[in-house]
Every structure is written in C-alpha cells, then in structure tokens.
C-alpha cells in the first residue's frame, strides 16, 4: 500500500458514518463485492461496524474502497491514493474461491466442560481466517472493549477498539514462533434459547449456524484474532493453532467474563463498572442518562473524562454512581426506592440547570474555565445538597435550593472548594469533606430560619 492502512481505515470510518443508513450505497457495494465472492454479511458488517475494517483482507479492503469511491466519488477515499497499480490490478482480477466460502462454523477437538461451555483445544489460523472472511462472528461492543470516540469537526465518530500496533506485534510473534498462545473466547449470544448450535460428543465437534438470530461474539481475543488474519495473509500455509472457549450465555453473563479477563489485558475500569448490571447505583445513572422526557440530564453523562471534554457532557457515570452510592446506598434497597431516587435526582438537576441554564449549555466551556459550578465533582455536592434540603425543608426544598446556590461563590478564586477537595479524586474522604461542608450550610440556614 502507498499509505499506512490505518490511515485509510480511519478515513473510511468517517465516510461510512455518512452512508450507514443509505441503502442505495450499501447495496451497490454489497452487490459489487458479491460478484467477487465476498459474502453479503462481511460487507454489511463493515457498514454497521459489526465487522472491523481490520478483519478485511488487504484485497477486500481495496475492493470495498474502490466500490464505495466509485459510487460516492468521495475524494478522500480515492483508491489510487492508497493502493499501487499492482494491488489494484490484483484486486480487479480477484475471485474468492469456493474453499474460502462457508455457511457455518464447524469446530473439531471440542469437549463440553459445562452446561453452556465448550472448549476447542485446536483450531487452525486458516479456519479462523475463513470464518472471519465469511462474517461468521461479530465484534459486539456490549461484550468487548468500548468503542473509540474521536471528534472530527463537529462530529463524534465511533470506531471499533482494536489496537493496530498491538495486532502487528502479535502477528510478528506468531510468524516467528515466539507467540505464547492463549485461548480466545467466543459467545453464542443467548437471546431466546433457540440459537442454532449442536454438539456431537462422540465426534467431538461443535456445529454453529450463525444467522440473524444466532450471533457469535468475540468476548476476548479480538487483537489476537486480527493477528491470526495478518499471519495467514503473510504466510498462507503457516502451521499454527489456537484454542477457543465457547459459551452460550447472555450479554450480561458475558460481561462477567470481561471483568475477569480485563485483569490480563486491561480494559478501562469505567467501562467495566458501566457494564456491571449488579450495581443498582449505576443502573439509576444509566436510566437517568437515557430518560428523554423532561430531563436536563438526558445524554449528558459521559463514560470517561475524555468523553466528558470532547462531547461537552456534565458528569461521568462513575462520579454520579458513586455520589448516589455515598448518599443513598441502594445496594439492598427495594426497586421502588431506586425509582424514587432516580426521580428525585432528575428533579434536582432540572432545577439546578434551569436556574443557570446557559452555564451548563452554551457557556459551559467558559464556565468550567472560571468557576466550579459545572465542575464534574460539584455534581456530588449537588446530590448531597439536594438530599439534605429534602430532609430539612421537605415541600420548600426547591426555593431553599435556589437561595443556597445563589449565596455560594463558585469562582475558582474561592479557596474553599480546593480545601474541601472538589478537585480531588472521588473517594470516601472527599465525600465526607464535601458532605460536611454542605451540611453545615443547610443546618446553619435551618437554625436561622
């Protein structure tokens, strides 16, 4: 290639965003690639991002770029800028062989080790390459590392979280024989219990028939899978095998595996905590973020600090979840209590943001630069304050909230905020300092009144 493949993949991710819902464009590219023997599922997956661009062979990527460019005429993906004449000529003459086409996954050397768990002790890189090229399994962000998010102009573009440098390192070690193999993990996503797979204990085979209702997700080993593809592309007859654990469980149970496997290949703790459905405090925050009606916090909660800044969101899931945990501790509370807390917090932030609307919206960047009123950790203070005011003032808490906020100096020149740890990492000592500060304000106010 004339340019680094990663550069093209990043640009394609931007272009794909523009046409992911354009059936005419998708169908044109799908049909053209079908003529070359490339399965519809693979091309559709590239558009929907269920299949990473890195899963496509260099020839398939060349053809995908060529046909997408031929229909859209987007100059930034002109294949002449990325591929040599020889590569373009080879792609034009390419025809996927019948041996490379499969309709199902058939694993040998398989033992059942649990009700919904199997282990394949030996599968060739070549077969992994064939299954990938036929789009027989998915990259499911719900059971993988979170999508990467980048700002491009006024847009936030999501792309699959696979590290090209790590893939190249893995492929190199696989080729020279220094790679220490460890099992990759698949999950036959359990949706209704009718997923199509069959285990033959005598033959030690596992037959999986992926279709619209039977999805096979890579839970762990996406980078290693890409390394295998690169290895086979470089040396087609390489004699290498991998082992595979295969589960048939729900996405929620698959997330337990993510938490376990992240101890080896670290996944952001924010993502692990976010996916933990057993945490009622986090579930309340997720519900608040997705609640559209009469809610100033709708889609204003960020997964991490990076997203907080580039998308102008107000607070992270982690900070707000910990705030709710410290104040309400919903771990052993009944469902009706969690619903009440959710409603209380939505009402609280509707009032706070309503009082200072521009500061949390059009003036957010300037506000954060000069004051603490929209600082992420101040949201812990707001949760504390709202709860205290409801305790002391009941029906009048809203008017008292306005009075308290109006009396506070949120400027960054006010040393009190740093003193109580508003810029510190959120933990129990920080919570106690912030709690005592707001409790003193509320109790003094109540004593005066």
ABEGO torsion letter per residue (X at the ends): XABBAAAAAAAAAAAAAAAAABAAAAAAAAAAAAAAGBBAAAAAAAAAGABBAAABBAAAAAAAAAAAAAAAGBAAABAAAABBAAAAAAAAABBBBAAABBABBBBBGBBBABAABBBBABBBAAAAAAAAAAGABBBBAAABBBBBBBBBEABBBBBBBBBAAAAAAAAAAAAAGABBBBBBBBBBBBAAGABBBBBBAAAGBBBBBBBAABBBBBABGAAAAAAAAAAAAABAABBBBBBBBBBBBBAAAAAAAAAAAAAABBBBAAAAAAABAABAAAAAAAAAAABABGBAABGABBABAAAAAAAGBABBAAAAAAAAAAAAGAAABBAAAAAAAAAAAAAAAAAAAAAAAAAABAAAAAAAAABAAABAAAAAAAAAAAAAAAAAAEAAAAAAAAAAAAABBABAABAAAAAAGAABBBBAAAAAAAAAAAAAAAAAAAAAX
